[in-house]
Amino acid sequence: EAQPEWGPVAVSVVPGISAMHAAAARIGAPLGHDFCAISLSDLLTPTSVIKQRLHAAAQGDFVIALYNPVSRKRVALLVTARDILRHHRPPETPVVLARNLGRPDETLRVISLEELRPELIDMLTVVLIGSSQTRHLPSPDGAGWVYTPRGYARKSASGSGGDSSLTAAPKALPAHNATRRKHTARSVP
């Protein structure tokens, strides 16, 4: 609905990237296959709907980006999310904690699903929880790389085509990526 008092307000739409894509770009390729984003904020979405979405994403084996994972008053939904995912993922499933992305105090940390707990996270953190196929690989800077294969190996094995070589882990990372990450990847204290 048009608001006359808004007439003199200049609006400019500038494309950007989401926090989940920024986190993925910093840590490797965790969003390499199917993924979804779920907000754990229950201010506008009922808790029952959030839980339903978590169950569906877990059953679908999606990589899941959790936005608004905790607040000072709300930590229970992160614990619920972790518990739901434990029924569908191995305990060593990689979880990326990306905080303050794009800012000088940006931090990235890779933990396991088993280690995921509210005190490691705040509202400035986006949490990427891997699928059953997501892998954590070592990197020269020690932070590691996280990637999710596209699933071609399963497709090829079933006889429906695809190139299984596309899912192989990289033997070495390009030097320019290792150098860039050396300056951006730091652990959450």
C-alpha positions in Angstrom: 0.0 0.0 0.0 1.4 3.4 -1.0 2.2 5.8 1.8 2.4 9.5 0.8 4.9 10.4 3.5 7.3 7.8 2.0 7.4 9.7 -1.4 10.7 11.5 -0.7 12.4 8.5 0.7 15.0 7.1 -1.8 15.1 3.3 -1.9 18.1 1.5 -3.3 18.2 -2.3 -3.6 21.7 -3.7 -3.5 22.3 -7.4 -4.1 24.3 -9.1 -1.5 25.0 -12.6 -0.1 23.4 -14.3 2.8 25.4 -15.2 5.9 25.1 -18.9 5.0 26.7 -18.3 1.6 29.4 -16.2 3.2 30.2 -18.9 5.7 30.2 -21.5 3.0 32.6 -19.5 0.9 35.0 -19.1 3.9 35.0 -22.7 4.9 34.9 -24.6 1.6 31.8 -26.0 -0.1 29.4 -27.3 2.6 26.4 -26.1 0.5 27.6 -28.2 -2.5 24.4 -30.3 -2.6 20.8 -29.7 -1.2 20.5 -27.3 1.6 18.0 -25.2 3.5 17.9 -22.3 6.0 15.8 -22.4 9.1 15.4 -19.6 11.6 15.2 -20.7 15.2 13.6 -17.4 16.3 10.1 -18.1 17.6 9.1 -14.5 17.8 7.0 -14.7 14.5 7.0 -18.4 13.9 5.5 -20.9 16.3 7.8 -23.4 17.9 5.8 -26.3 16.5 6.4 -25.0 13.0 10.1 -24.7 13.6 10.3 -28.2 14.9 8.3 -29.5 12.0 10.8 -27.8 9.6 13.7 -29.3 11.5 12.3 -32.8 11.3 11.6 -32.4 7.5 15.1 -31.1 6.8 16.7 -33.8 8.9 14.8 -36.5 7.2 15.6 -35.0 3.8 19.3 -35.1 4.7 19.7 -31.4 3.8 22.7 -29.3 4.9 21.0 -26.9 7.3 21.8 -23.3 8.0 20.4 -22.2 11.3 19.8 -18.5 11.6 19.0 -16.8 15.0 20.2 -19.9 16.7 20.1 -18.5 20.3 19.4 -15.4 22.2 19.8 -14.5 25.8 16.4 -15.9 26.6 16.1 -18.6 24.0 18.5 -21.5 23.9 16.1 -24.5 24.0 15.4 -24.6 20.2 19.1 -25.0 19.4 19.2 -28.0 21.8 16.0 -29.3 20.2 17.6 -28.9 16.7 20.7 -30.8 17.7 18.6 -33.6 19.3 16.4 -34.0 16.2 19.5 -34.1 14.0 21.2 -36.7 16.2 18.5 -39.1 15.1 19.4 -38.6 11.4 23.2 -37.8 11.4 26.3 -39.4 12.8 27.8 -37.7 15.9 30.9 -36.7 13.9 28.8 -34.7 11.3 30.7 -31.4 10.7 29.1 -28.2 12.1 30.4 -24.8 11.1 30.1 -21.9 13.5 30.5 -18.7 11.6 30.4 -15.5 13.7 30.6 -11.9 12.7 31.2 -12.7 9.0 32.8 -9.9 7.1 33.9 -8.0 10.2 37.3 -7.6 11.7 36.5 -10.1 14.5 35.1 -12.7 12.2 35.5 -16.3 13.5 35.0 -19.7 12.0 35.1 -22.9 13.9 34.3 -26.5 12.9 33.0 -28.8 15.5 31.0 -32.0 15.4 27.3 -32.4 15.9 28.0 -34.1 19.2 29.9 -31.0 20.4 27.1 -28.5 19.4 25.9 -26.6 22.5 24.3 -23.2 23.1 27.2 -21.6 25.0 29.4 -21.8 21.8 26.9 -19.6 19.9 25.2 -16.2 19.9 22.9 -14.2 17.7 25.8 -13.1 15.5 26.5 -16.8 14.6 25.2 -18.7 11.6 25.4 -22.5 12.2 25.9 -24.8 9.2 25.1 -28.4 10.0 26.3 -30.9 7.4 24.3 -33.6 5.8 25.2 -37.3 6.3 27.6 -36.8 3.3 29.4 -33.6 4.5 33.1 -34.0 5.2 35.7 -32.0 7.1 39.2 -32.1 5.6 42.5 -30.7 6.9 43.8 -27.5 5.4 47.2 -25.8 5.6 46.0 -23.2 8.1 44.6 -25.7 10.5 41.0 -24.5 10.2 40.0 -27.2 7.8 37.7 -27.3 4.8 34.1 -28.5 4.9 32.5 -29.8 1.8 29.4 -31.8 0.8 29.7 -33.9 -2.4 27.1 -33.5 -5.0 25.9 -37.1 -4.9 27.2 -38.2 -8.3 28.9 -41.2 -6.8 25.6 -42.6 -5.6 24.0 -41.7 -8.9 26.8 -43.4 -10.9 26.7 -46.5 -8.7 23.0 -46.9 -9.3 23.6 -46.9 -13.1 21.9 -43.6 -13.8 24.9 -41.7 -15.0 27.1 -39.1 -13.4 30.8 -39.0 -12.9 31.9 -40.4 -9.5 35.3 -38.6 -9.9 33.5 -35.3 -9.2 32.9 -36.3 -5.6 36.6 -37.1 -4.8 38.2 -35.0 -2.1 40.7 -32.4 -3.4 44.3 -33.6 -3.1 45.7 -30.1 -2.5 44.1 -26.8 -2.2 45.1 -23.9 -4.4 47.7 -21.7 -2.8 45.7 -18.5 -3.2 42.8 -20.0 -1.2 45.0 -21.2 1.6 46.6 -17.8 1.9 43.2 -16.0 1.9 41.9 -18.3 4.6 45.0 -17.9 6.7 43.9 -14.3 7.4 40.2 -15.0 7.8 39.7 -18.3 9.7 40.1 -18.0 13.4 38.6 -20.1 16.2 35.9 -19.0 18.5 37.4 -18.6 22.0 
